[in-house]
Amino acid sequence: MALMITDDCINCDVCEPACPNGAISMGELIYQIDPDKCTECVGHFDEPQCQQLCPVACIPLDPQHTETPSQLQAKFIRLQAQSQSA
């Protein structure tokens, strides 16, 4: 399951550089997570780094983008292959 950033975001800027997949970017008002790039840090870390660093705990699982651990691992592999061929 990808993660999402809620309206509770205070734009503290800590999550964006922590994302190993570059899935976090500034949206119109708050940061947002691209579900096509979010692997919940599978393949990089044991825990999602954005959730670990967020001071207001505004990064829950996104119920609209459910994925199994094996799907997240496959996404990680695909994203790594894309970054190496770019």
Number of C-alpha atoms within 10 A of each C-alpha: 19 23 26 22 20 15 12 11 18 14 13 12 14 13 23 20 14 18 21 20 20 13 21 23 16 12 9 7 10 16 20 21 22 15 18 12 20 25 28 27 21 20 15 14 10 9 11 19 19 23 20 12 12 17 13 11 14 17 21 13 15 16 11 11 13 14 15 10 13 10 14 21 17 15 19 21 14 12 16 13 11 10 9 7 6 5
